[in-house]
């Protein structure tokens, strides 16, 4: 079978792999990419037709950040877009699981967990670097009341605590944007809304983690390339 971009893969392999930080196998990632490209032929955006430079950038980002595009891991996702000149290009988006993996493997955090706060919970926020006081008084969603926001508690590599928060108003704004952009076809618009609120918390926290990752010069270009406003 003749795979698209096979010449690019062979000619650029050594140069790309020289930036490998040791968390992924470039050969395996190329296999995953080939599978994604072939499957895209059945969608509305054929990745076999994208600009070669964008394929190179995606592979460079994978090895530099050490984030696999294996579909089973759900760390990062490859898709198509148009560049400023209207040419089809390949892009990579890091999911919230990928952001956790990224911050963990580069020793920014040890762990992270997102929690929602409801009206009838006993909750006290003492600051971004202090333990949150959060007592759940009931396991009944009705008795806990409406969601009022949430927080993501991360344990940094040095053992310190770093909290990130979102109010319900901020969460609803994120959800409304997603519903509008996806024409209603999103988990935000259904029974999984609370899970998506937790995803939003992880993404908010990842902005703080990324600020710390920027201290590593080798990661800067790939971090900018994958940064989501």
Number of C-alpha atoms within 10 A of each C-alpha: 3 5 13 16 17 12 10 13 18 9 11 13 17 12 10 19 19 11 17 20 16 12 15 18 15 22 12 13 18 17 14 15 20 18 14 20 22 15 13 17 13 9 9 8 17 19 26 21 16 21 16 15 11 17 22 18 16 22 23 22 23 27 23 24 26 22 23 25 27 18 14 7 11 15 20 19 16 18 15 18 14 13 13 7 6 8 11 20 22 25 20 20 17 21 16 21 16 22 20 24 19 23 23 17 14 16 14 21 22 18 15 19 15 20 18 21 21 20 13 17 18 13 14 11 13 11 13 15 14 13 15 17 10 14 12 13 11 12 8 9 10 10 13 17 14 13 18 16 21 21 25 25 24 25 17 18 15 10 11 13 18 20 24 21 22 20 16 18 11 14 21 16 12 15 20 15 13 17 16 11 11 12 10 14 12 16 15 21 16 11 9 11 16 16 15 19 26 22 17 23 27 26 20 18 26 22 16 15 21 18 12 14 19 14 10 10 8 14 16 15 14 17 17 11 14 15 12 10 4
